Amino acid sequence: MSHKQLLVIDDESDIREVVKLSLQLTEDWTVMTANGGAAGMALALSTEPDAILLDVMMPDMDGPSTLRVLQRQGATRSIPVIFLTAKVQAADRQKFMQLGVWGIIPKPFDPLTLGQQIKDVLSWP
């Protein structure tokens, strides 16, 4: 199992904590967290994680806005981004995929299978 470093950007502290604990326990990955788009972008620029889990609906700067900024930065452009969202209608999924995300994981998610879902989306072993 290769060691990965992930960044979770979500305005809900409970979600950040569940994702972090889940991925640390089930995959032994290093997980950093940020409570919003601006903080997440700063952390992504300074640490260049292997992947980013990004909440769609956040105050101030939502997921799609954060994604657009990440895509414009040379250091973060190639980092795969997966949306975490409760919005999983077909039209929403299609719109999100057109933005350039690698995948979408619906909320609520199963903490025991979250790591495998991420590996499946990113084709990680």
C-alpha positions as CSV (number, residue, x, y, z in Angstrom):
1,M,0.0,0.0,0.0
2,S,1.6,3.2,-1.1
3,H,1.6,6.2,1.3
4,K,-0.6,9.0,0.0
5,Q,-1.2,12.5,1.2
6,L,-4.7,13.9,0.8
7,L,-6.3,17.3,1.5
8,V,-9.9,17.5,2.6
9,I,-11.6,20.9,2.1
10,D,-15.0,21.1,3.8
11,D,-16.7,23.7,5.9
12,E,-18.2,21.1,8.2
13,S,-15.8,20.1,11.0
14,D,-17.6,16.7,11.6
15,I,-17.1,15.7,7.9
16,R,-13.4,16.7,8.0
17,E,-12.8,14.7,11.1
18,V,-14.7,11.6,9.9
19,V,-12.8,11.7,6.5
20,K,-9.5,12.2,8.2
21,L,-10.0,9.3,10.8
22,S,-11.4,7.0,8.1
23,L,-8.5,7.5,5.7
24,Q,-5.9,7.3,8.4
25,L,-7.3,4.1,9.8
26,T,-8.3,2.2,6.7
27,E,-5.5,3.4,4.3
28,D,-2.8,4.8,6.5
29,W,-2.8,8.0,4.4
30,T,-1.7,11.4,5.7
31,V,-4.8,13.6,5.7
32,M,-4.7,17.4,6.0
33,T,-7.9,19.5,6.4
34,A,-9.0,23.0,5.6
35,N,-12.3,24.6,6.5
36,G,-12.9,26.5,3.3
37,G,-11.7,27.3,-0.2
38,A,-9.1,30.0,0.6
39,A,-7.5,27.9,3.4
40,G,-7.6,24.8,1.2
41,M,-5.9,26.6,-1.7
42,A,-3.1,27.9,0.6
43,L,-2.6,24.4,2.0
44,A,-2.7,22.8,-1.5
45,L,0.0,25.3,-2.7
46,S,2.3,24.7,0.2
47,T,2.0,20.9,0.4
48,E,1.0,19.7,-3.1
49,P,-1.1,16.7,-1.9
50,D,-1.6,13.6,-4.0
51,A,-5.4,14.4,-4.2
52,I,-8.0,16.8,-2.9
53,L,-11.5,16.0,-1.6
54,L,-13.5,19.1,-2.1
55,D,-17.0,19.9,-0.7
56,V,-19.3,21.5,-3.3
57,M,-21.4,23.7,-1.1
58,M,-19.4,26.0,1.2
59,P,-20.0,29.6,2.2
60,D,-17.8,32.3,0.8
61,M,-16.0,30.2,-1.8
62,D,-17.8,27.1,-3.0
63,G,-16.2,23.9,-4.4
64,P,-16.5,24.8,-8.2
65,S,-14.9,28.3,-7.5
66,T,-12.1,26.7,-5.5
67,L,-11.6,24.1,-8.3
68,R,-11.3,26.8,-10.9
69,V,-8.6,28.6,-8.9
70,L,-6.7,25.4,-8.3
71,Q,-6.8,24.7,-12.0
72,R,-5.2,28.1,-12.8
73,Q,-2.3,27.6,-10.4
74,G,0.7,25.8,-11.9
75,A,1.6,24.0,-8.6
76,T,-2.0,22.6,-8.1
77,R,-3.3,22.3,-11.7
78,S,-2.4,18.5,-12.0
79,I,-3.7,17.5,-8.5
80,P,-6.7,15.3,-8.9
81,V,-9.9,16.7,-7.3
82,I,-12.9,14.7,-6.1
83,F,-16.1,16.4,-5.1
84,L,-17.8,15.4,-1.9
85,T,-21.4,16.4,-2.3
86,A,-25.0,15.7,-1.3
87,K,-26.0,17.0,-4.8
88,V,-26.0,13.8,-6.8
89,Q,-28.7,14.3,-9.4
90,A,-27.7,13.4,-12.9
91,A,-27.7,17.0,-14.1
92,D,-25.4,18.0,-11.2
93,R,-23.0,15.1,-11.8
94,Q,-22.7,16.0,-15.5
95,K,-22.1,19.7,-14.7
96,F,-19.4,18.8,-12.1
97,M,-17.7,16.4,-14.4
98,Q,-17.5,19.1,-17.1
99,L,-15.6,21.3,-14.6
100,G,-12.8,18.8,-14.6
101,V,-13.2,16.8,-11.4
102,W,-11.9,13.3,-11.4
103,G,-15.0,12.0,-9.7
104,I,-17.8,12.5,-7.3
105,I,-18.4,10.8,-3.9
106,P,-21.9,11.3,-2.6
107,K,-22.6,12.4,1.0
108,P,-23.4,10.6,3.2
109,F,-20.5,8.3,2.5
110,D,-19.5,5.1,4.2
111,P,-16.3,5.8,6.2
112,L,-15.2,2.1,5.9
113,T,-15.3,2.2,2.1
114,L,-14.3,5.8,1.5
115,G,-10.6,5.0,0.9
116,Q,-11.5,2.3,-1.7
117,Q,-13.9,4.7,-3.4
118,I,-11.0,7.2,-3.7
119,K,-8.6,4.6,-5.0
120,D,-11.2,3.5,-7.6
121,V,-11.8,7.0,-8.8
122,L,-8.1,7.7,-9.1
123,S,-7.0,4.2,-10.3
124,W,-4.7,3.9,-7.3
125,P,-3.6,0.4,-6.3
